[in-house]
């Protein structure tokens, strides 16, 4: 008798993956090896100088003199690494960083991790098990995974199912979400919605509205705002925190990144109750069994946090949004996310070959970007992803706009009105 074996998600992904990404690697359209850089100009190992629209460091803080000097001082003081979990030994910069982040997120408590993915791995099991006093769970949780939630959350489904059911939802469809929340309530479940604040490929999520919906259903909102940190909000607190008027709702948990616009390395979680931070610090698996951030980067994080608490962060934000607005203008608002308060723009292509043709044309004109295919977007499609920075010069953005308009005129790129599913 033949036994039907259900395929795992990785096997399904591999079976649907084409050779497009391999082609992009082989032709030098992605996977760039950088030898040096000045601003947004990078020199590749194989030669050639290009303008990159790839980096997610949207404010250019990773090259700020204060961060570089802080890293040098820490290197001379403590070396590269204290190879130990924080419960055994920690650099002096770790408590300094957490205190500064508490000032950014006034009235809330913060714990720092080595990455945003580690935040998810450490915090979600604590939330699902009812271990966080500020986020009590009724009979059991029901995880509501937004369809656009980052892969670092999606991949945890098997772990999350140890604490409750997992359903896939569309957070931008309030009526459908309301039905799901009512079903959770009728079963005595605690709904937990997992979403991105600003998606790496999509627009914004209505944080305040979703928080209210979840509050009414006695549930929680867990926001991965990795791409939103630093680029907006008072002290660069980010999109999600500014969307709730810089006051953390009691039913929200915020996960952030120190590795993108913040300019450093690592991740962090923000919760309402300081007692929950102590539980996280002493119980989250990545903090018990994993090492802390490398010392020079941790010191650079402190320097960045200090900048966030000054007016300099406002100047950098204004430069970023000026550049984003310019790119929208020179492309006639044809890019995905046009007009949205996100530093990410995209050009969508109906076929992978069209996307590869466009990436080749832009590289030939001295511009590098991130070409994406399945599983990041739908099978058989392609997208060129452009990350805008405050460091981009006006001329660099205008050249990109002119190149994209040329691709539109010759038929290589046919802009779409709405974002692809």
C-alpha positions in Angstrom: 0.0 0.0 0.0 1.3 3.4 -1.0 1.6 5.8 2.0 0.8 9.4 1.2 3.4 11.6 2.9 2.6 15.3 3.3 5.4 17.5 2.1 7.1 19.9 4.5 7.2 23.6 3.7 10.8 23.5 2.7 10.3 20.8 0.2 7.3 22.6 -1.3 9.4 25.8 -1.5 12.3 24.0 -3.2 9.9 22.4 -5.6 8.5 25.8 -6.7 11.7 27.6 -6.9 13.1 28.3 -10.3 16.7 29.1 -11.5 16.0 32.9 -11.6 17.9 33.7 -8.4 20.8 31.4 -9.4 21.0 33.3 -12.7 21.0 36.6 -10.8 24.0 35.4 -8.7 25.9 34.1 -11.7 25.5 37.3 -13.6 26.4 39.5 -10.7 23.0 41.0 -10.4 22.8 40.2 -6.6 25.1 38.7 -3.9 27.5 41.6 -4.4 31.0 41.3 -2.7 31.9 44.8 -1.5 35.6 45.9 -1.3 35.0 49.4 -0.1 32.4 52.2 -0.1 32.0 56.0 0.2 28.5 57.1 0.9 26.2 55.1 -1.4 29.0 54.4 -3.8 30.5 50.9 -3.5 33.5 49.3 -5.1 33.0 45.6 -5.8 35.7 43.0 -5.3 35.8 42.2 -9.0 36.0 45.9 -9.9 33.6 48.7 -10.8 32.0 51.4 -8.7 28.2 51.5 -8.4 25.4 53.3 -6.6 23.6 50.8 -4.3 20.0 50.9 -3.5 20.3 47.6 -1.5 21.2 48.5 2.1 18.5 48.8 4.8 20.5 51.3 6.8 18.1 54.0 5.8 19.7 56.8 7.8 23.4 56.1 7.0 24.2 55.8 10.7 26.5 52.8 10.2 29.2 55.2 8.9 28.6 58.0 11.4 31.9 59.0 13.1 30.5 58.6 16.6 29.5 55.0 16.0 32.9 54.2 14.4 34.8 55.8 17.3 32.7 54.0 19.9 33.4 50.7 18.2 37.2 51.4 18.2 37.2 52.4 21.9 35.3 49.2 22.9 37.6 47.1 20.8 40.6 48.5 22.6 38.9 48.1 26.0 37.3 44.7 25.8 38.4 43.1 22.6 36.0 41.6 20.1 33.7 39.5 22.3 32.7 38.4 25.7 31.7 34.9 24.7 29.0 34.3 27.3 25.3 34.5 27.9 24.2 37.7 29.6 23.2 35.8 32.7 26.9 34.8 33.2 28.8 37.9 32.0 27.9 41.0 30.0 29.6 44.1 28.6 29.0 47.4 30.3 27.4 48.7 27.1 24.4 46.3 27.4 22.7 47.9 30.4 23.7 51.3 29.0 21.9 50.5 25.7 18.8 49.2 27.4 18.6 52.3 29.6 18.9 54.6 26.6 16.2 52.6 24.7 13.9 52.9 27.7 14.3 56.7 27.3 13.3 56.4 23.6 10.3 54.3 24.6 9.3 56.3 27.6 7.0 54.5 30.0 8.0 51.1 28.6 10.7 48.5 29.3 13.3 47.1 26.9 15.4 44.0 26.5 18.1 43.6 23.9 18.8 40.5 21.8 21.3 39.6 19.1 18.7 39.9 16.4 15.0 40.6 15.8 14.6 36.9 14.9 16.0 36.0 18.3 13.4 38.3 19.8 10.7 36.3 18.2 12.2 33.0 19.2 12.6 34.1 22.8 9.5 36.2 23.5 6.7 34.4 21.6 7.0 31.1 23.6 6.9 33.1 26.8 3.8 34.9 25.6 2.1 31.7 24.4 2.8 29.9 27.7 1.3 32.7 29.7 4.6 33.4 31.4 4.4 37.2 30.9 2.3 38.6 33.8 1.3 41.7 31.8 -0.1 39.6 29.0 -2.3 36.9 30.7 -3.6 34.1 28.6 -7.0 32.5 29.0 -7.6 28.8 28.1 -5.0 28.9 25.3 -3.6 31.3 22.6 -4.6 31.3 19.0 -1.9 32.7 16.9 -3.1 34.8 14.0 -0.3 35.1 11.5 -0.7 37.9 9.1 0.0 36.8 5.5 2.7 39.5 5.1 4.4 38.8 8.4 8.2 38.4 8.1 9.6 35.0 7.4 11.4 35.0 10.8 7.9 34.7 12.4 6.3 32.4 9.8 9.1 29.8 10.2 8.2 29.5 13.9 4.9 27.9 13.2 5.9 24.5 14.5 7.1 26.0 17.7 4.0 28.2 18.1 1.7 25.3 17.6 3.0 23.8 20.9 1.0 26.6 22.6 -2.0 27.0 20.4 -3.5 26.9 16.9 -2.0 29.0 14.1 -4.3 30.6 11.5 -3.3 32.8 8.5 -5.1 36.1 8.3 -5.2 39.4 6.4 -4.8 42.2 9.0 -5.8 44.8 6.4 -9.2 43.3 6.1 -10.9 44.5 9.3 -14.2 42.6 8.7 -12.6 39.3 8.1 -10.3 39.8 11.1 -13.3 40.7 13.3 -15.0 37.5 12.4 -11.9 35.5 13.3 -11.5 37.4 16.6 -15.2 36.6 17.5 -14.5 32.9 16.8 -11.5 33.0 19.1 -13.6 34.6 21.8 -16.4 32.0 21.5 -13.8 29.3 22.1 -12.3 31.1 25.1 -9.0 31.6 23.2 -6.6 34.5 23.5 -5.9 35.8 20.0 -2.4 37.0 19.3 -1.9 38.8 15.9 1.6 38.7 14.5 2.3 41.5 12.0 5.0 43.6 10.4 4.8 47.4 11.1 6.5 48.4 7.8 6.9 45.5 5.5 10.2 45.0 3.6 8.2 44.6 0.4 4.8 46.2 1.3 3.3 49.2 2.9 2.0 50.1 6.4 -0.2 48.3 8.8 -2.9 50.2 10.9 -1.3 49.6 14.3 -3.6 51.7 16.5 -6.8 50.3 14.9 -5.5 46.7 15.2 -4.6 47.3 18.8 -8.1 48.4 19.6 -9.6 45.4 17.8 -7.4 43.0 19.7 -8.1 44.8 23.0 -11.9 44.3 22.5 -11.2 40.6 21.8 -9.0 40.4 24.9 -6.0 39.6 22.7 -2.6 40.9 21.9 -0.8 42.6 19.0 2.8 41.6 18.4 4.5 43.9 15.9 7.8 43.3 14.1 8.8 46.9 13.3 12.3 46.2 12.1 12.0 48.4 9.0 10.2 51.1 10.9 12.7 51.8 13.7 14.6 55.1 13.6 13.1 56.4 10.3 10.0 58.1 12.0 8.8 59.0 15.4 10.1 61.1 18.3 13.7 60.0 19.1 13.4 57.6 16.1 11.1 55.3 18.1 9.7 54.0 14.8 6.5 53.6 12.9 4.6 51.4 15.3 5.3 53.4 18.4 4.5 56.7 16.7 1.3 55.2 15.4 0.0 54.8 19.0 1.0 58.3 19.9 4.3 57.3 21.6 2.5 55.5 24.4 2.6 51.7 24.5 -0.8 50.1 24.7 -1.0 47.4 27.4 -1.9 44.8 24.8 1.0 45.4 22.4 4.5 43.9 22.2 7.0 45.6 19.9 10.0 43.9 18.3 12.6 46.2 16.7 15.9 46.0 14.9 19.2 47.7 15.7 20.7 46.4 12.4 18.8 48.5 9.9 18.2 52.3 10.1 19.5 52.3 13.7 23.0 51.7 12.2 24.3 49.0 14.6 23.5 45.3 15.2 21.0 43.3 17.1 17.3 43.4 18.1 15.2 44.4 21.0 11.7 44.0 22.5 9.5 46.6 24.1 6.8 45.7 26.6 4.6 47.7 28.9 5.5 46.1 32.3 9.1 46.2 33.6 8.4 42.9 35.5 7.9 41.2 32.1 11.4 42.4 30.9 12.9 40.6 33.9 11.1 37.4 33.0 12.3 37.8 29.4 15.9 38.4 30.5 16.0 35.4 32.7 13.7 33.0 30.7 14.0 33.7 27.0 16.0 30.9 25.3 18.3 33.0 23.2 19.3 35.1 26.2 19.9 32.0 28.4 21.8 29.9 25.9 23.1 32.5 23.4 25.9 35.0 23.5 25.4 38.8 23.6 26.1 41.2 20.7 29.8 41.6 19.8 31.3 44.3 22.0 32.3 46.9 19.3 28.8 46.7 17.8 27.2 47.0 21.2 29.2 50.1 21.9 28.2 51.5 18.5 24.6 50.8 19.4 25.0 53.0 22.5 26.4 55.8 20.4 23.5 55.5 18.0 21.0 55.5 20.8 22.6 58.7 22.2 22.2 60.3 18.7 18.5 59.2 18.7 17.9 61.3 21.8 19.2 64.5 20.0 17.8 66.6 17.2 20.3 65.0 14.8 17.9 62.1 14.3 15.2 64.6 13.1 17.7 66.0 10.5 18.5 62.5 9.2 14.8 61.6 9.0 14.0 64.8 7.0 16.8 64.0 4.5 15.5 60.4 4.1 11.9 61.5 3.4 13.1 64.2 1.0 14.9 61.5 -1.0 11.9 59.2 -0.9 9.6 61.9 -2.2 12.1 62.7 -4.9 12.2 59.1 -6.1 8.3 59.0 -6.2 8.3 62.3 -8.2 10.9 61.2 -10.8 9.1 57.9 -11.4 5.6 59.5 -11.6 4.5 57.5 -8.6 4.7 54.3 -10.6 6.7 52.3 -8.1 5.1 50.0 -5.5 4.7 51.8 -2.2 4.7 55.2 -4.0 3.4 57.8 -1.6 3.6 55.5 1.4 5.8 56.4 4.4 8.2 53.6 3.8 11.8 53.8 2.5 11.3 50.8 0.3 10.1 51.0 -3.3 9.6 48.2 -5.8 9.2 47.7 -9.6 7.0 44.6 -10.3 7.5 42.4 -13.3 5.1 39.8 -14.7 7.9 37.5 -15.6 11.3 36.6 -14.0 13.0 37.2 -17.3 11.7 40.8 -17.5 13.0 41.4 -14.0 16.4 40.0 -14.9 16.5 42.2 -18.0 15.7 45.3 -16.0 18.4 44.4 -13.3 21.0 44.0 -16.1 20.0 47.3 -17.6 20.3 49.2 -14.3 23.6 47.5 -13.5 25.0 48.5 -16.9 24.1 52.1 -15.9 26.0 51.8 -12.6 23.1 51.0 -10.2 22.7 48.0 -8.0 19.5 46.8 -6.4 17.9 43.7 -4.9 16.1 41.5 -7.4 13.6 39.2 -5.7 11.7 36.1 -6.9 9.7 33.3 -5.3 9.3 32.6 -2.4 9.5 36.3 -1.5 6.9 37.1 -4.2 4.5 35.0 -6.2 5.9 32.2 -8.3 7.0 33.2 -11.8 7.0 36.9 -11.0 9.9 39.3 -10.2 10.5 42.5 -8.3 13.3 44.9 -8.1 13.5 46.3 -4.6 15.0 49.8 -4.0 16.0 50.9 -0.5 16.3 54.7 -0.2 18.7 56.3 2.3 19.3 59.8 3.6 22.8 59.3 2.2 21.7 59.1 -1.4 22.5 62.2 -3.4 19.9 63.9 -5.5 21.8 63.1 -8.7 21.8 59.4 -7.8 18.1 59.3 -7.3 17.4 61.2 -10.5 19.5 58.8 -12.5 17.6 55.9 -11.1 14.3 57.6 -11.9 15.4 58.2 -15.5 16.6 54.6 -15.9 13.3 53.3 -14.7 11.3 55.6 -16.9 13.3 54.4 -19.9 12.5 50.8 -19.0 8.9 51.7 -18.9 9.0 53.4 -22.3 10.7 50.4 -24.0 8.2 48.0 -22.5 10.6 46.1 -20.2 8.7 47.4 -17.2 4.9 47.8 -17.1 4.0 49.5 -13.9 1.0 48.1 -11.9 -1.4 50.1 -9.8 -1.6 47.8 -6.8 0.9 45.6 -5.1 1.0 42.0 -6.1 -0.2 39.3 -3.7 
